[in-house]
């Protein structure tokens, strides 16, 4: 059996990509929207620092043995994503064993404002509730993206 490596990526790597990874890993439900409490209890939600940008962070292994990662790639996906694919080839890995999933189209205005406040400005008490609320509003779209990703795996 072949196991895949799935990288969910977005600008900061803290919210949409982490939520997608948590849904993929069954840490959050697919059949209903969780509470803010459930979302905030994901250990890697809204937790990255500036020094974590550009790092591919392992989040867990799904029920089929696929490795799930997140990546904060800032505003340079046109540089970061080809670099990842090139390194994958340098390591002589099969192209079809790597799936890179952009979660940015799931991000809404509240997630942007809350994420900027919490992570970049370090106004965590102000920004985290806003980004959590925005993520709850975007949750169905993130679930849909994870469902589409899981269909590709099958």
N, C-alpha and C positions, 0 to 999 in steps of 0.2 A: 504494500500500500504506500502511496506517495502522500506526503504531508506538505501542505502549503504554508507559506509565510505571507500573512496578510498585514499590510501597514495601512492604518487609517490615518490620514493627515489633514491638517488645517493650519491656519496661520499660527496660532499660539500653542496648539497641542494640548490644551487644557479642558476644552468643553465639548465641542461637537465630536471631535475624534475620540476623546475619552468616553463620552456617552455611547458612541457607536461600539467601541471596544467592549464596554461593560454590557451592552445589550448582546453583542455577539457571544460573550463569555457566560451568558445567562445570569449575570449579576443584577441585571435589571430586566423587567418583563417585556415581552413583545406584544402581549395581548391587552395591555392597559397602560395608562400613563402613571408612573410612580409619583409618590409625594415628593416634595422638595427635600424632606428629611431623608428619604431613600436615596435620592440623587446625591445629596451632600455627604452621605455615608459611604459612597464609593471612594476608596482610599486614594485614588489618583485624580479625582475631579477637582479642578481649580487648584492644582498643587505645584505646577512646574514653575521654575525660576528662569530668568533670562539665560543663565548658563546652560540650561537644558535644551535651548533651541538648536535644531539640527541633529539632535540625538534620536536614534530609533530606540524606543523604550519598550521592552517586552512587558506585556500585560497579563499573559496567561495562555493556556492551551485550551482550545475548544473541545467539545465532546467527541470530535472526530480526529483529534490529534494535531490540528492545524495550530500554528503559532501565531498569536495576535500581538501586534505592536501598535504604538502611536508615534506620531512625529509632528513636532511643531516646526514648520518650514518657513515661517515668516511670509514675506511677500515675494519670494523667489522660487516658486515651484518649477519655473522654467530652467532653473539651474540645479536644484536639489534632486528632483525626480530623475532626470537623465543621469545624474551622478550615481544614484542608487542603482539604476538599471545597468550602467556600465560596470560598477563594482561587482554586481551579481554575475555578469558575464566573465569578468576577470577571475572570479572565484570558480568559474566553470560550472555554474549552476544552470539548471534548465529554466528558460524564460517563463514557461508555464507554471512553475512552482512559486512564483512571486506575484502577488496581487496587491497593487497600490490603489487605495480608494480615497478619493478626495471628498471630504465631508463639508467643505466650505459652503456649498450651495444650500445647506440646511441651516446655516447661521442667519439669525434675524437681528434686527436693530438692538433689542434689549441684550442679546448675547454679546454684541460688539461693545456696547456701552459698559455693561457689567464686567466683561472680560478686561477691557482697557482699565477700568477703575481698580479692579481687584489685583490683576497681575502686573500691569505696567506701572500704575501710579501707587500701588501698594495700599490702596484704600479698601482693604479686604472686607471690613464690616459693612461698608457702603456697597461695594461692587458685587460681592458674592450672592446676596439675595436677588439682585437684579439679574445676574447671569443665570442663576438657578431658575428664576421665573421664565426667562427667555428660553431656556433649554426645555422646560416643561411645555411651553407653547410650540416649540419646534420638534417635540418628541416624536410625533407620528411620522414626520418626514425622515427623522433619523432611523426609526424602526424600518420604514420602507427601504431605505438605503441598505441597511443590514440584511433585510430579507432578499433584496436583489443580489447582494454579495454572496449570501449563502446559496442562492440558486446557481450562481456561477460555479460554486464549489461542487455542486452535485452534477 
